[in-house]
Structures are given as C-alpha cells and as structure tokens.
C-alpha cells in the first residue's frame, strides 16, 4: 500500500486548518467597557456598533476595519437609513484619539445619533 498520497492529502488539510484558524481570531476585538452608574435603556432602533480596542483598532459590527476606511464604511451602512444609532463600544483604556476618530467618522457619514456603551458598577 502506497502511503505517500495519503500523507500529501493530510498535509494539505493540516495547512488549510492552520491558515483558517489564524484568521478567525481577528474577526472581533476584545474590549472591556468602562463602568458607569445608571439604568439600561431599551430602545428598539437599528444600530451600528463601532468597537474601539485598547490598542486603537476599530471594528464595525464585528468586522475589523482600517481607520482610514472607517468613514467610508459608515457612509455605506448609513445610506439606507438616516435614523441609525451609532453605538461606540470603546475599551476603558482605549486612546482618546481613537474614540475621537470614531466620532469624526460618524460625523462624516452624517450620522448624529451617537451612544456610548458602558457596563454597570458592581
């Protein structure tokens, strides 16, 4: 029995699994929201979530995006509905400049309903 073709197929499958698993961990950003006292609002509206990570990276609705493309992505999402709510989920230790970049991108996309996310104090 010739095992070389079998080994070749296994190596191809192994390489495919190694490549596909390294890309999946960058789909979302891990953020820790700042704490605030207050009540949770229950508003039923269409939302766009902008996540700002601790190291200043951005994700729109779970997809990591380049800071230079942030405004264009928001414009494309906001064309359909002008009453969209932009929800900025910034890490508690995110740079202030990154949060301002997200705000400017929302302004450039003519989206004015902006909300900041936080977690309740325990």
QUITAHU-V549141 format. One record per residue. N is the residue number from 0. RES is the residue in three letters. SS is DSSP state (a for helix, b for strand, c for the rest). Layout:
n/res/ss
N/RES/SS
N/RES/SS
This chain:
n/res/ss
0/UNK/c
1/UNK/c
2/UNK/c
3/UNK/a
4/UNK/a
5/UNK/a
6/UNK/a
7/UNK/a
8/UNK/a
9/UNK/a
10/UNK/a
11/UNK/a
12/UNK/a
13/UNK/a
14/UNK/a
15/UNK/a
16/UNK/a
17/UNK/a
18/UNK/a
19/UNK/a
20/UNK/a
21/UNK/a
22/UNK/a
23/UNK/a
24/UNK/c
25/UNK/c
26/UNK/c
27/UNK/c
28/UNK/c
29/UNK/c
30/UNK/c
31/UNK/c
32/UNK/b
33/UNK/c
34/UNK/b
35/UNK/b
36/UNK/c
37/UNK/c
38/UNK/c
39/UNK/c
40/UNK/c
41/UNK/c
42/UNK/c
43/UNK/c
44/UNK/c
45/UNK/c
46/UNK/b
47/UNK/b
48/UNK/b
49/UNK/b
50/UNK/b
51/UNK/b
52/UNK/c
53/UNK/c
54/UNK/c
55/UNK/c
56/UNK/c
57/UNK/b
58/UNK/b
59/UNK/b
60/UNK/c
61/UNK/c
62/UNK/b
63/UNK/b
64/UNK/b
65/UNK/c
66/UNK/a
67/UNK/a
68/UNK/a
69/UNK/a
70/UNK/a
71/UNK/a
72/UNK/a
73/UNK/a
74/UNK/a
75/UNK/a
76/UNK/a
77/UNK/a
78/UNK/c
79/UNK/c
80/UNK/c
81/UNK/c
82/UNK/c
83/UNK/c
84/UNK/b
85/UNK/b
86/UNK/b
87/UNK/b
88/UNK/b
89/UNK/b
90/UNK/b
91/UNK/c
92/UNK/c
93/UNK/c
94/UNK/c
95/UNK/a
96/UNK/a
97/UNK/a
98/UNK/a
99/UNK/a
100/UNK/a
101/UNK/a
102/UNK/a
103/UNK/a
104/UNK/a
105/UNK/a
106/UNK/a
107/UNK/a
108/UNK/c
109/UNK/c
110/UNK/c
111/UNK/c
112/UNK/b
113/UNK/b
114/UNK/b
115/UNK/b
116/UNK/c
117/UNK/c
118/UNK/b
119/UNK/b
120/UNK/c
121/UNK/c
